[in-house]
């Protein structure tokens, strides 16, 4: 376990006067390449957890932290749902049920007007002289039954089960199947609306089932799980633990940067403040990064580290997976990039790109780790990339904004936890989507989510100046896009990325 050494001044009333020095010892089993840290000085390393003597502004007790209030202006759709209000996705479902009744009624009225009778006689024939062979008024009554049952169940009583919509759809389908055999289409052969009323009624009933079962209930189930998840957890692995980091965009800590500020001391031999600042910059950590970013609690750092270790292990599992479990998608040579896919129960479809780059793996790995913020200068598929938070010498959090793919996929942004190291002579950089209070979702971009994946850099046997680059991409771009189009878009993005990386690698080679 990591050990913490804290040196503090005596308790003071002003928390901004607290000065402390933290040393963090990494005891993980992963092998990190020597010298690859963002700073070897212990003054600039972040703590796993800290107790501040004399400071009572941030509760040290777990139960007290869990009850810390969220600012009122941060109440979101999730918070509204938690307060007992109807979710927006459920309201949409209820509106669609109402639309079902309204559309069926309008189509029936138009059909009745066109059957040949004059004025109200047509409606009297359809309603008072109703027979299943000549009238379509029963389709309106069936839509009314669906409306009553579904609104009562999902708007008034707000049940969270599919049995009601399944029952209404089953009854509607059975009735309509019987109707098409009994209805006399010959009498209304000149009125095509008789076909439309029956077909539309059948389709709408099944769309209601699909929308509830695939949109309403899954979304609300996730929200219920979020409400049952403690704001801070002790480990990673269970469903509730993952959601603390992966799902709560609206969750915020009330801790501030000033409360945890740890000043960077001046290096020996430095006469000016500018030299001290330059040393901190060269180490890769600013004063803000050396303590904590705004609104981020110290306890969450350990959760980030645990998730980083988990994603690192999963990337290795993907790398060592039997080749027979991967399905070939496209590509024939390592120069153009060979892409495979694999379906997982938890994360859906993942892709693996494998290509060859004319640079040694260590140099390419270092470039991708330390200069990731400059990637948009050589990779046009990336609009912006910024490091949000540095957690330790081989873990950070970055915010990326990806360019749209033509008119198919709009611009997305991602918040990724990165963790890098070397294992069995192979250079790895694992990633996983997380949330961070400094990167809330923006209306300018659709917030996507990356499951466990990352980059792998391997040497080419007999060719030390070449490397095999592998990218395991596990991305949910959060949109209603057909899987076939998603597969095509993913293959295009991966092969384009390899092309840009190969071109960039040529600029990294020393001049001969």
Long-range contacts (C-beta under 8 A, 24 or more apart in sequence): 1-27, 2-26, 2-27, 2-48, 4-47, 4-48, 4-49, 4-50, 6-47, 6-50, 6-51, 6-52, 8-52, 8-53, 8-54, 10-53, 10-54, 11-53, 11-54, 11-55, 12-54, 15-55, 15-57, 15-258, 15-259, 16-258, 16-259, 16-261, 18-52, 18-54, 18-55, 19-262, 19-263, 20-50, 20-52, 20-262, 21-262, 21-265, 22-46, 22-47, 22-50, 22-262, 24-48, 24-392, 26-392, 26-393, 28-309, 30-309, 30-312, 30-394, 30-421, 30-422, 30-423, 31-421, 31-422, 31-423, 32-393, 32-394, 32-420, 32-421, 32-422, 33-362, 33-421, 33-422, 33-427, 36-366, 36-369, 36-393, 36-394, 36-420, 37-284, 37-393, 37-394, 38-283, 38-284, 38-285, 38-370, 38-390, 38-393, 38-396, 39-283, 39-284, 39-285, 39-393, 40-283, 40-393, 41-283, 43-264, 43-265, 43-290, 44-264, 44-280, 44-283, 44-285, 44-290, 45-392, 45-393, 46-290, 46-291, 46-292, 46-301, 46-390, 46-391, 46-392, 47-298, 47-301, 48-301, 48-302, 48-305, 49-298, 49-299, 49-301, 49-302, 50-260, 50-298, 55-259, 57-259, 58-254, 58-255, 58-259, 58-297, 62-232, 65-231, 65-232, 65-297, 65-299, 66-230, 66-231, 66-232, 68-231, 68-253, 68-254, 69-254, 70-250, 70-251, 70-252, 71-252, 71-254, 74-250, 74-252, 75-250, 76-249, 76-250, 78-223, 78-226, 78-248, 78-250, 79-250, 81-220, 81-223, 82-223, 82-227, 86-155, 86-158, 87-216, 87-219, 87-220, 87-223, 89-215, 89-216, 89-219, 89-220, 90-154, 90-155, 90-158, 90-216, 90-220, 92-211, 93-154, 93-208, 93-211, 93-212, 93-215, 93-216, 94-150, 94-151, 94-154, 94-155, 96-207, 96-208, 96-211, 97-146, 97-147, 97-150, 97-151, 97-154, 97-208, 98-147, 98-151, 100-143, 100-146, 100-147, 100-204, 100-205, 100-208, 101-143, 101-144, 101-146, 101-147, 103-200, 103-204, 104-139, 104-140, 104-143, 104-197, 104-200, 104-201, 104-204, 105-140, 105-143, 107-193, 107-196, 107-197, 107-200, 108-136, 108-137, 108-139, 108-140, 108-197, 110-193, 111-136, 111-188, 111-191, 111-193, 111-194, 111-196, 111-197, 112-136, 114-191, 114-193, 115-188, 115-191, 132-179, 132-182, 132-183, 133-182, 133-183, 133-184, 134-183, 134-184, 134-187, 136-183, 136-194, 136-197, 136-198, 138-175, 138-179, 139-176, 139-179, 139-197, 139-198, 139-201, 142-171, 142-172, 142-175, 142-176, 142-201, 143-201, 143-204, 145-171, 146-172, 146-205, 146-208, 150-208, 154-212, 154-216, 160-217, 160-220, 160-221, 160-224, 161-217, 162-209, 162-212, 162-213, 162-217, 165-208, 165-209, 165-212, 165-213, 166-209, 168-205, 168-208, 169-205, 169-206, 169-208, 169-209, 172-201, 172-202, 172-205, 173-202, 173-205, 173-206, 176-201, 176-202, 222-247, 232-297, 232-299, 232-300, 232-303, 233-303, 235-306, 236-303, 236-306, 236-307, 236-309, 236-310, 237-310, 241-303, 242-307, 244-303, 245-300, 245-303, 245-304, 245-307, 245-417, 245-434, 245-435, 246-432, 246-433, 246-434, 246-435, 246-449, 247-435, 248-435, 249-435, 249-440, 249-441, 249-447, 250-440, 251-435, 251-437, 252-295, 252-437, 253-295, 253-296, 253-297, 253-300, 253-437, 254-295, 255-292, 255-295, 255-296, 255-297, 255-298, 256-294, 256-295, 257-288, 257-291, 257-292, 257-293, 257-294, 260-291, 260-292, 260-298, 261-287, 261-291, 262-287, 262-290, 262-291, 263-287, 264-290, 284-370, 284-390, 285-390, 289-387, 289-389, 289-390, 290-390, 292-389, 293-388, 293-389, 293-436, 293-437, 293-438, 294-437, 294-438, 295-437, 295-438, 296-389, 296-436, 296-437, 296-438, 301-391, 304-391, 304-395, 304-397, 304-417, 304-434, 305-391, 305-392, 305-395, 307-417, 307-432, 307-434, 308-391, 308-395, 308-417, 308-418, 308-419, 308-430, 308-432, 309-419, 310-432, 310-452, 311-417, 311-419, 311-430, 311-431, 311-432, 311-452, 311-453, 311-454, 312-419, 312-421, 312-428, 312-430, 312-454, 314-430, 314-452, 314-453, 315-428, 315-430, 315-452, 315-453, 315-454, 315-456, 315-472, 316-423, 316-428, 318-342, 318-350, 318-352, 318-452, 318-453, 318-472, 319-426, 319-428, 319-456, 319-470, 319-472, 326-352, 329-487, 329-491, 330-491, 330-495, 331-495, 334-468, 335-502, 336-495, 336-498, 337-494, 337-495, 337-498, 337-499, 339-490, 339-491, 339-494, 339-495, 341-487, 346-451, 347-451, 347-452, 347-474, 347-476, 348-476, 349-483, 349-486, 349-487, 350-451, 350-453, 350-472, 350-473, 350-474, 351-472, 351-473, 351-474, 351-490, 351-491, 351-494, 352-470, 352-471, 352-472, 352-473, 353-469, 353-470, 353-471, 353-473, 353-494, 353-495, 353-497, 353-498, 354-468, 354-469, 354-470, 355-468, 355-469, 355-498, 355-501, 355-502, 356-460, 356-466, 356-467, 356-468, 356-469, 357-466, 357-467, 357-468, 357-469, 357-498, 357-501, 357-502, 357-505, 358-465, 358-466, 358-502, 358-505, 358-506, 358-509, 359-465, 359-466, 359-467, 359-505, 359-508, 359-509, 360-459, 360-464, 360-465, 360-466, 360-467, 361-427, 361-457, 361-458, 361-459, 361-467, 361-468, 362-427, 362-457, 363-508, 364-427, 364-457, 364-467, 364-469, 364-505, 364-508, 365-420, 365-427, 365-429, 365-455, 365-457, 367-508, 368-429, 368-455, 368-457, 369-418, 369-420, 369-429, 372-398, 372-418, 373-398, 378-500, 378-503, 378-504, 378-507, 379-497, 379-500, 379-501, 379-504, 380-500, 381-493, 381-496, 381-497, 381-500, 383-411, 388-415, 388-436, 388-438, 388-439, 389-436, 389-438, 394-419, 394-420, 394-421, 395-419, 395-420, 397-434, 397-436, 399-436, 399-439, 401-445, 402-448, 405-489, 405-492, 405-493, 408-481, 408-485, 408-489, 409-477, 409-479, 409-481, 409-489, 410-445, 410-446, 410-479, 411-444, 411-445, 411-446, 412-445, 412-446, 412-447, 412-448, 412-477, 412-478, 413-442, 413-445, 413-446, 413-447, 413-448, 414-447, 414-448, 414-449, 414-450, 414-475, 415-439, 415-447, 416-450, 418-454, 425-459, 426-456, 426-457, 426-458, 427-456, 427-457, 427-458, 428-454, 428-455, 428-456, 428-457, 429-454, 429-455, 429-456, 429-457, 430-454, 431-455, 446-477, 446-478, 446-479, 447-478, 448-475, 448-476, 448-477, 448-478, 449-475, 449-476, 449-478, 450-474, 450-475, 450-476, 451-475, 451-476, 469-498, 469-501, 471-497, 471-498
